[in-house]
Structure formats: structure tokens, C-alpha cells
Amino acid sequence: MKILVVGAGLFGAVSARELALKGHQVDVIERRDHIAGNIYTENVHGIQVHRYGAHIFHTSNKAVWDYVNQFATFNRYTNEVVANYKGELYSLPFNMNTFYQMWGVTTPDEAQAKIAEQRAVLGGKQPANLEEQAISLVGTDIYEKLVKHYTAKQWGRDPKDLPAFIIRRLPVRFTFDNNYFNDPYQGIPIGGYTQIVEKMLDQPNIHVKLHTDFFAKRDQYLADYDKVIFTGMIDQFFDYRFGELEYRSLRFETETLAKDNYQGNAVINYTDAATPYTRIIEHKFFEFGSGEKGQTVITREYPQPWHKGVEPYYPVNNQENNHLFTKYRDYARANAQNVVFGGRLGLYRYYNMDQVIGAALELVQKPNLFEK
Ligand code: FAD
């Protein structure tokens, strides 16, 4: 079969590789000037810079972990985030260290009692929005200092107007454990993520073309290939016929500094209202301070509204948008049978990397989908 994969991100790369291994001829087109989509990393002074924001691989899925480990050696990086609220420093995710820093409490019983006392402002009712959900989980002090403004900056909305589910899975621990993720497998690929995608695409029957936008020759592509795997925006694919899905965008400001150590941690979140960015990443600390001596690279992350022409980083999965997405999905099933939509933008879903790999592996195994 002749297959076109639109997008050389992780979803495109895993599906291209697996289909090539099954003997199909696979062409991959990518509109950016590089492969790897948002997991792209580049070497600056021996430091792997995550061009599209901090990417930490974490998973509970052993099969996915084994799969990705074929393409790189992972270090034992553990994500331990620090929050800076007007110069006060707190450990994230919320755990006994945070409760001690906030209230001086030293035992889980004391921390739970403090949260219960502050939760009383809700009057026992079920949380109806993100603000109430956060107060119910961690109390009013932590909400005010660590959740409220950060969330408002991230989503461009008052937390009162955001659904509770966004933070329902937020880790809250009554142990002294700063590990951001609960997953048993976690790390950063030594030498960066780009090599993973490079190796995936390194097959004799895969051909990659950069600087190539699907929409420039859409009809020709659809005529020339037996199947198209499309990892771009599903609403754009259908010319926004039912309206635009909503996304959140980001602006990254990256600087190389002539010093060894700027902030002493890979990720520091700024949780006050006055600081316009949400976090600063110091890339060398994903690989324990590797790179040239006397150099460091930092990136400030500014959330932005999405509009046509800027990158759509996060789908905004509220009820209204999810409903609109199902319209596109149903329309695709009826009208675009040779096109398979995949990945973060094709399925309009906030996928982590492990979920993207899992979904692509599942797709290529679907019986009859890739047979003439
Ligand atoms: P993408 O990486 O977006 O790839 C899609 C590709 O398609 C892009 O390269 C795009 O240019 C191309 N494309 C789109 N339209 C067209 C077109 N018309 N023609 C040609 N090419 C096109 N996940 C984690 O597991 N851990 C993390 O710590 C983490 N942090 C993240 C931080 C940020 C800021 C963001 C935005 C995401 C993060 N993720 C993280 C999620 C991770 O980036 C995604 O799971 C993964 O990159 C999705 O892969 P994809 O192939 O679906 O999409």
C-alpha cells in the first residue's frame, strides 16, 4: 500500500515506522523545517534544548516504555518542580514538603486537619468549578498562592469559569515525595528526543519531506495515496466547516546565558499574577547539568490565545469543544474513509507522549485498515 503520513511528530513517526516494517511504502510530509513535532530537541552548547517546552517521559505502560527504550537510553530524571510565589518557594506537586512550607505542619494529620478547616468555606457542597475543586483538595491558602493565578495565566480564564475535572487528577500526597508523576517509568532520553524520531523514520521504505504543507496540494495527495494518516488539525482538514475548535497556544522565549547555573532546577513555576510567564525551564538540568561549562539555556513560557497562524499546542477539551470535535469525527467517518486521524491535533485530545505511542501502535494493528 502507498501511505502518506502528514506530520513527522511522534504519532506520525511511530505509525510510519510500523507500517514500513509491515512492507508498506510510506511518505511523510512535515510543514516545519524539522522532524519530531513538539518533542523536538536541539543541541545548544552540548545542552539538549526542548524547543517546544519541557518534555518529561513518564508512563505506567511497560510495553510503551520498552518500545521507546529501543530508540534511546533514558536517564533517571525525576520531575521535582519548584513554585515561586512572590519570592516564596514551594515544592510541587502538593505534598508534605509543600504543607510544611505553607503552614509549618510536620505530620500528615496536621496537614489534613488544616485542609479540612479551609475546605469548610465550600459549605460541604460538591465542587462545581476548578476553584472549588482546588479548595476542596488543598484548601484556600494553597489555592490562592499556587493554583489561582497560574491557572488563570495558563488558560486565560478565571478558575471559577473552568471545569473542575482539569485538576481532579492533581497529585496530593501526605508523604514527603516531590516526584511530579506517579508512573513507575520516567526519564529523559540522553541526547534528546529528536534522535528517537530520527531512528524511527530511518527505514528504506520511508521518505520524509520537510517544508511541505498538506493543504498546498490536498487533492493531489488524496488522489495519489491509498491511505492518509493525518496528524494535523481535524477542523482545518475540513475547512472549519462546523466552526473552529479552540486551542491554547504558547510563546517560548529562549536565552543562552554565560553562566553555569541560573535557577538550580529544571522547572520553576511562577504562580503569582504579576509575572507574565508561567514557568522557566533550565534545560541542562534535565540531564543533570550536562553541556559546556559556563553556559546555560533557559526558556520562559508565555501562554497565548490561539488564532490561525500560531501553533495550536493544547486542545481546550471543554464540553462545547468536545461536542464540536465529535461532529468532525462523525463527518470524517462518513466522508473521508481513506483518511485516518491521529495524534494530539487529529483526535483533539491532550495526549502525553506515552499515550501517543500507545495509540499509534494500536492503530497500525487494526485488522484490515491497512490492507487493500
Ligand atoms: P505533534 O508533535 O504536534 O506533531 C504533529 C506534526 O504535524 C507537527 O510537526 C506539525 O508541524 C505537523 N503538521 C500539522 N499540520 C500539518 C500540515 N497541514 N502539513 C504538514 N505537517 C503538518 N507529553 C509528555 O508525555 N510529557 C511532557 O512532559 C509533555 N510536555 C508537554 C509540554 C508542552 C508545552 C506541550 C505542548 C506538550 C507536552 N507533551 C508532553 C505532549 C507531547 O508534546 C505530545 O504528546 C506529542 O508531541 C504529540 O505528538 P503528535 O505527533 O500527536 O503531535
Boltz pocket constraint, residues with backbone or C-beta under 6 A from the ligand:
constraints:
  - pocket:
      binder: B
      contacts: [[A, 6], [A, 7], [A, 8], [A, 9], [A, 10], [A, 11], [A, 12], [A, 29], [A, 30], [A, 31], [A, 32], [A, 34], [A, 36], [A, 37], [A, 38], [A, 39], [A, 52], [A, 53], [A, 54], [A, 55], [A, 56], [A, 57], [A, 58], [A, 212], [A, 213], [A, 214], [A, 215], [A, 231], [A, 232], [A, 233], [A, 250], [A, 313], [A, 314], [A, 342], [A, 343], [A, 344], [A, 345], [A, 351], [A, 352], [A, 353], [A, 354], [A, 356]]
      max_distance: 6.0
